[in-house]
Amino acid sequence: MKKTVVIGILGSVLDAGFHQERWQRWRPSVSLCQHEDLVVSRFELMHLPFHKDVARAVAADIARVSPETEVRLHSQTLRDPWDFEEVFGALHEFARGYTFDPDHEDYLVHITTGTHVQQICLFLLTESRHFPGRLVQTSPKDRKTKSPSGTYSLIDLDLSRYDRIAARFRKEANEAHSFLKSGIETRNDRFNRLIEQIEHVAMQSRDPMLLMGPTGAGKSQLARKIYELRKSRHQLTGAFVEVNCATLRGDAAMSALFGHVKGAFTGALKDRPGLLRSADGGLLFLDEVGELGLDEQAMLLRALEDKRFPPFGGDHEVTSDFQLITGTNRDLQDRVREGLFREDLLARLNLWTFQLPGLRERPEDIEPNLDYELDQFARRHGNRITMSKEVRERFLAFAHSSEARWSANFRDLNAALTRMATLAEGGRITAPVLDEELVRLRAAWSEPKAGEDGAELLASVMGSKRLAEIDPFDQAQLAYVIRVCRESKSQSEAGRKLFQVTRLARKHTNDADRLTKYLARFDLKWNDCGGA
């Protein structure tokens, strides 16, 4: 027969008692040794140093009711028995230093006494098998009379016996993954693994998340889904607040983000709370965060670290405890090197960075997204739209071909299907409707012919008003640069094409930087040019 060993923590209140009346009370540690069907060979009793007299008295009483039980007292120094990290560390060290002999001893971990934090830590260390045993819980037989012997129950933490519980957690996790994907049964393995990681981080961490990816990859939609998932799990109580940082400039940026006080600038006729305060208790999504000015970046860093900041033009600080997700289609490390983004802010933002792939990197997901977009159209308009097998196959063949650039990613796909669904007579997308859409998409993605006047191209990129301010010679050169950008897969590739002669004469080459500076002369960026 194996010996039974109990590991527990002294209950400084429940176990205490120095007078004869104590034998009329239920005391958890003592009562555990008063059961004929549970013979305790050894009791490892932990206590705080200033409770040593109580611990000795309890050990003596156990010896009195159960002479066969050896009580070993272990003094543990804790500054705060309610501090999770400190308690877990102390109990973990006890478990690591203890000589367990499971071949000859059965171990029961008593979780009735001690602070709630100590009980939780004992549970976790037993579940992880640091304490190789079962949990034991004691309670009085009658809560009115509090009979001294009480009752006990054993809890086995072998989760392999609870397949239904495990299956329930798996089902809940799968539902969370599907929710983040808007219920779309995506087939791309890389994207599905990415969503699993995002779901885990979203549930376990409050730290900022950085979503990177090209325009139209779904950053905004994913941020909102993360918010809805967290709110459904009671991790948020406030609102979802979204702002595109590319639309914020100067005083308006400070005011929009951090609020202002009356009279802070011309037109500030009353106080304004700002978006960060609106997101108090909720989630703030800053899209295109790389476009924020340096002053706004400094304020954002302070608000993240201190949860406090002064409104624009104000002397007194306000508070806001918000969770943050940022999005960008830029390389923020490049922005740091260019002096346009604070390195300390980037270090704070990129703890959890996720790169969302574009549509061309997820060809397997075009078909499930096609079905999703048609379902969404039906929900919005109350009109179910279908397409024949032949039309469907033709569209998918085009969508997977090299002709389909999908330069705006899922926005392009959504727009194409919305147009076809709108033009579908009788709720069915026909071959002529598809043909018209393919012509429209090809035209939108086509490049101007060599030698063709680039005025229309430039107007589509920068607007006719700004174009009128540029000399004709510069227009011709700029149009050529934009065409090269659209034909190139990256900014570096475009730079190599544009500067292939002069780059050979230089010791240090940075064609992407030269291209960035050239475009900046016209207040343009790489993404404005519609590069591949």
Secondary structure by P-SEA (a helix, b strand, c coil): cbbbbbbbbbcccccccccccccccccaaaaaaccccccccccbbbbcccaaaaaaaaaaaaaaacccbbbbbbbbbbcccccaaaaaaaaaaaaaacccccccbbbbbbcccccaaaaaaaaaaaaaccccbbbbbbbbccccccccbbbbbbbbccccccaaaaaaaaaaaaaaaaaaacccccccaaaaaaaaaaaaaaaccccbbbbbbcccccaaaaaaaaaaaaaaaccccbbbbbbccccccaaaaaaaaccccccccccccccccccccccccbbbbbcccccccaaaaaaaaaaaaccccccccccbbbbbbbbbbbbbccaaaaaaaaccccaaaaaacccbbbbbbcccccccaaaaaaaaaaaaaaaaccbbbbbcaaaaaaaaaaaaccccccccaaaaaaaaaaaaaaacccccccaaaaaaaaaaaaaaaccccccccaaaaaaacccaaaaaaccaaaaaaaaaaaaaaaacccaaaaaaaacaaaaaacccccaaaaaaaaaaaacccccccccc
